Amino acid sequence: MQQRSNRSKLILALSLVYVLWGSTYLGVKIATEVLPPFLLSVLRFILAGGLMMGIGFTVEKQRSTRLQWKNAAIIGVLLIGIGNSSVAFALAYMPSSLVALFIAALPAWFIGLDWLFFSKKRPSNLTLWGLVLGFAGLFFIFDPFYLLHPDNVVRNYPLWPIAVLTAGSIAWAYGSLLSPRLDTPPQLTSSAIQMLSGVLVTALMSVVLEQGQWHSVGEMTSRTWLAIGYLVVFGSLVGYTAFSWLVNNAPPQVSATYAYVNPVVAVILGWVFLKETLAPHAMFGSAVVIAGVVLMTLRKK
């Protein structure tokens, strides 16, 4: 009975992360039409973290130690402060579909960091081939040297945010692998602490880089508020809690599989609502990335 219950929780958590997080790329893209990315993250996670803390204190009666709070804060800095904010930053400059496809290579960071710092187990040859395929697919998607672009096509977005995305992906993978190895508060309280500690980093970045854009808060439209509301409720309260449960209760290879589905959801929504399209070479590269990710996690229980 317990095994069946855990399986049901696993399926539900994966389904929520698959679909809801795939749609958050659209939400962030819409919100950053008005707000600078770090300020958006501050507003989003102050609201979500405050609500989550209230729910946690009401539902979870267990008192947490200072060490547990510290551990949750470390994870929050890695996941929210660096990982999630890097995605919001990149979405301010690049199409949501391409950012999502870059994040599809996240299992490569999970596998590499797990090998180097945690399990110390060398990946199988199949997994290594998957890593090679994944990064080859990213090269096709972004085509940094214009090898595949027709002469009359000009890229309308910069490539330098990829460096920010890479740093964010590494921080996200490391924080996800570290989370189940640290003693943290109960689930809801831990998620709230992670969000609020991540806000400290994003607030600092906004102070340093975005002060001249803070006036945009007064320019927020109903479309912007709807996007933020969606991100708070479905992206953070529901989606982030489901992911936190996954990283603490499922193997890394399983919790990282959301990277298969999120790009598909993001590409479809970007096409429907933002009229984003993918060039033929990017579509081919997308298929290569997904094939590589499948190989990375093939035959994992």
RADA-V287580 format. One record per residue. N is the residue number from 1. SS is DSSP state (2 for helix, 1 for strand, 0 for the rest). PSI is psi in whole degrees, 0 to 359 (999 if undefined). Layout:
n->N ss->SS psi->PSI
n->N ss->SS psi->PSI
This chain:
n->1 ss->0 psi->316
n->2 ss->2 psi->321
n->3 ss->2 psi->320
n->4 ss->2 psi->321
n->5 ss->2 psi->317
n->6 ss->2 psi->322
n->7 ss->2 psi->319
n->8 ss->2 psi->318
n->9 ss->2 psi->320
n->10 ss->2 psi->314
n->11 ss->2 psi->317
n->12 ss->2 psi->314
n->13 ss->2 psi->316
n->14 ss->2 psi->317
n->15 ss->2 psi->317
n->16 ss->2 psi->315
n->17 ss->2 psi->319
n->18 ss->2 psi->306
n->19 ss->2 psi->310
n->20 ss->2 psi->317
n->21 ss->2 psi->333
n->22 ss->2 psi->328
n->23 ss->2 psi->343
n->24 ss->2 psi->337
n->25 ss->2 psi->319
n->26 ss->2 psi->316
n->27 ss->2 psi->315
n->28 ss->2 psi->319
n->29 ss->2 psi->317
n->30 ss->2 psi->316
n->31 ss->2 psi->325
n->32 ss->0 psi->0
n->33 ss->0 psi->333
n->34 ss->0 psi->314
n->35 ss->0 psi->145
n->36 ss->0 psi->152
n->37 ss->2 psi->318
n->38 ss->2 psi->323
n->39 ss->2 psi->321
n->40 ss->2 psi->314
n->41 ss->2 psi->322
n->42 ss->2 psi->309
n->43 ss->2 psi->316
n->44 ss->2 psi->311
n->45 ss->2 psi->341
n->46 ss->2 psi->314
n->47 ss->2 psi->310
n->48 ss->2 psi->316
n->49 ss->2 psi->320
n->50 ss->2 psi->315
n->51 ss->2 psi->317
n->52 ss->2 psi->322
n->53 ss->2 psi->318
n->54 ss->2 psi->318
n->55 ss->2 psi->317
n->56 ss->2 psi->315
n->57 ss->2 psi->330
n->58 ss->2 psi->318
n->59 ss->2 psi->317
n->60 ss->0 psi->114
n->61 ss->0 psi->351
n->62 ss->0 psi->130
n->63 ss->0 psi->138
n->64 ss->0 psi->148
n->65 ss->0 psi->167
n->66 ss->2 psi->322
n->67 ss->2 psi->320
n->68 ss->2 psi->319
n->69 ss->2 psi->318
n->70 ss->2 psi->316
n->71 ss->2 psi->317
n->72 ss->2 psi->323
n->73 ss->2 psi->321
n->74 ss->2 psi->314
n->75 ss->2 psi->320
n->76 ss->2 psi->321
n->77 ss->2 psi->317
n->78 ss->2 psi->313
n->79 ss->2 psi->309
n->80 ss->2 psi->307
n->81 ss->2 psi->321
n->82 ss->2 psi->306
n->83 ss->2 psi->300
n->84 ss->2 psi->322
n->85 ss->2 psi->329
n->86 ss->2 psi->326
n->87 ss->2 psi->314
n->88 ss->2 psi->320
n->89 ss->2 psi->313
n->90 ss->2 psi->324
n->91 ss->2 psi->340
n->92 ss->0 psi->345
n->93 ss->0 psi->340
n->94 ss->0 psi->157
n->95 ss->0 psi->143
n->96 ss->2 psi->325
n->97 ss->2 psi->320
n->98 ss->2 psi->322
n->99 ss->2 psi->316
n->100 ss->2 psi->322
n->101 ss->2 psi->326
n->102 ss->2 psi->317
n->103 ss->2 psi->341
n->104 ss->0 psi->338
n->105 ss->0 psi->6
n->106 ss->2 psi->321
n->107 ss->2 psi->333
n->108 ss->2 psi->319
n->109 ss->2 psi->321
n->110 ss->2 psi->310
n->111 ss->2 psi->314
n->112 ss->2 psi->315
n->113 ss->2 psi->325
n->114 ss->2 psi->320
n->115 ss->2 psi->316
n->116 ss->2 psi->321
n->117 ss->2 psi->344
n->118 ss->2 psi->280
n->119 ss->0 psi->334
n->120 ss->0 psi->18
n->121 ss->0 psi->127
n->122 ss->0 psi->133
n->123 ss->0 psi->154
n->124 ss->0 psi->165
n->125 ss->2 psi->323
n->126 ss->2 psi->317
n->127 ss->2 psi->319
n->128 ss->2 psi->321
n->129 ss->2 psi->323
n->130 ss->2 psi->320
n->131 ss->2 psi->315
n->132 ss->2 psi->314
n->133 ss->2 psi->317
n->134 ss->2 psi->313
n->135 ss->2 psi->330
n->136 ss->2 psi->320
n->137 ss->2 psi->320
n->138 ss->2 psi->323
n->139 ss->2 psi->317
n->140 ss->2 psi->319
n->141 ss->2 psi->311
n->142 ss->2 psi->340
n->143 ss->0 psi->64
n->144 ss->0 psi->336
n->145 ss->0 psi->14
n->146 ss->0 psi->33
n->147 ss->0 psi->332
n->148 ss->0 psi->352
n->149 ss->0 psi->138
n->150 ss->0 psi->156
n->151 ss->0 psi->331
n->152 ss->0 psi->8
n->153 ss->0 psi->130
n->154 ss->0 psi->130
n->155 ss->0 psi->130
n->156 ss->0 psi->24
n->157 ss->0 psi->152
n->158 ss->0 psi->160
n->159 ss->0 psi->345
n->160 ss->0 psi->333
n->161 ss->2 psi->346
n->162 ss->2 psi->325
n->163 ss->2 psi->321
n->164 ss->2 psi->317
n->165 ss->2 psi->321
n->166 ss->2 psi->313
n->167 ss->2 psi->319
n->168 ss->2 psi->321
n->169 ss->2 psi->319
n->170 ss->2 psi->316
n->171 ss->2 psi->318
n->172 ss->2 psi->313
n->173 ss->2 psi->317
n->174 ss->2 psi->316
n->175 ss->2 psi->322
n->176 ss->2 psi->320
n->177 ss->2 psi->328
n->178 ss->2 psi->328
n->179 ss->2 psi->308
n->180 ss->0 psi->350
n->181 ss->0 psi->357
n->182 ss->0 psi->147
n->183 ss->0 psi->115
n->184 ss->0 psi->167
n->185 ss->0 psi->175
n->186 ss->0 psi->161
n->187 ss->2 psi->304
n->188 ss->2 psi->316
n->189 ss->2 psi->319
n->190 ss->2 psi->315
n->191 ss->2 psi->319
n->192 ss->2 psi->315
n->193 ss->2 psi->319
n->194 ss->2 psi->316
n->195 ss->2 psi->314
n->196 ss->2 psi->326
n->197 ss->2 psi->325
n->198 ss->2 psi->328
n->199 ss->2 psi->326
n->200 ss->2 psi->320
n->201 ss->2 psi->313
n->202 ss->2 psi->326
n->203 ss->2 psi->318
n->204 ss->2 psi->316
n->205 ss->2 psi->323
n->206 ss->2 psi->320
n->207 ss->2 psi->318
n->208 ss->2 psi->320
n->209 ss->2 psi->341
n->210 ss->0 psi->10
n->211 ss->2 psi->323
n->212 ss->2 psi->351
n->213 ss->2 psi->4
n->214 ss->2 psi->337
n->215 ss->2 psi->343
n->216 ss->2 psi->343
n->217 ss->2 psi->322
n->218 ss->2 psi->351
n->219 ss->2 psi->7
n->220 ss->0 psi->135
n->221 ss->0 psi->176
n->222 ss->2 psi->328
n->223 ss->2 psi->319
n->224 ss->2 psi->315
n->225 ss->2 psi->322
n->226 ss->2 psi->319
n->227 ss->2 psi->316
n->228 ss->2 psi->318
n->229 ss->2 psi->319
n->230 ss->2 psi->317
n->231 ss->2 psi->320
n->232 ss->2 psi->309
n->233 ss->2 psi->305
n->234 ss->2 psi->323
n->235 ss->2 psi->321
n->236 ss->2 psi->299
n->237 ss->2 psi->314
n->238 ss->2 psi->304
n->239 ss->2 psi->314
n->240 ss->2 psi->323
n->241 ss->2 psi->319
n->242 ss->2 psi->319
n->243 ss->2 psi->319
n->244 ss->2 psi->321
n->245 ss->2 psi->318
n->246 ss->2 psi->313
n->247 ss->2 psi->340
n->248 ss->2 psi->350
n->249 ss->2 psi->358
n->250 ss->0 psi->154
n->251 ss->0 psi->151
n->252 ss->2 psi->323
n->253 ss->2 psi->331
n->254 ss->2 psi->313
n->255 ss->2 psi->337
n->256 ss->0 psi->353
n->257 ss->0 psi->348
n->258 ss->2 psi->339
n->259 ss->2 psi->342
n->260 ss->2 psi->314
n->261 ss->2 psi->324
n->262 ss->2 psi->315
n->263 ss->2 psi->323
n->264 ss->2 psi->313
n->265 ss->2 psi->315
n->266 ss->2 psi->318
n->267 ss->2 psi->316
n->268 ss->2 psi->313
n->269 ss->2 psi->322
n->270 ss->2 psi->323
n->271 ss->2 psi->318
n->272 ss->2 psi->313
n->273 ss->2 psi->332
n->274 ss->2 psi->2
n->275 ss->0 psi->29
n->276 ss->0 psi->144
n->277 ss->0 psi->161
n->278 ss->0 psi->135
n->279 ss->0 psi->157
n->280 ss->2 psi->320
n->281 ss->2 psi->328
n->282 ss->2 psi->324
n->283 ss->2 psi->319
n->284 ss->2 psi->315
n->285 ss->2 psi->324
n->286 ss->2 psi->316
n->287 ss->2 psi->322
n->288 ss->2 psi->318
n->289 ss->2 psi->311
n->290 ss->2 psi->320
n->291 ss->2 psi->319
n->292 ss->2 psi->319
n->293 ss->2 psi->322
n->294 ss->2 psi->316
n->295 ss->2 psi->323
n->296 ss->2 psi->328
n->297 ss->2 psi->7
n->298 ss->0 psi->140
n->299 ss->0 psi->19
n->300 ss->0 psi->130
n->301 ss->0 psi->999
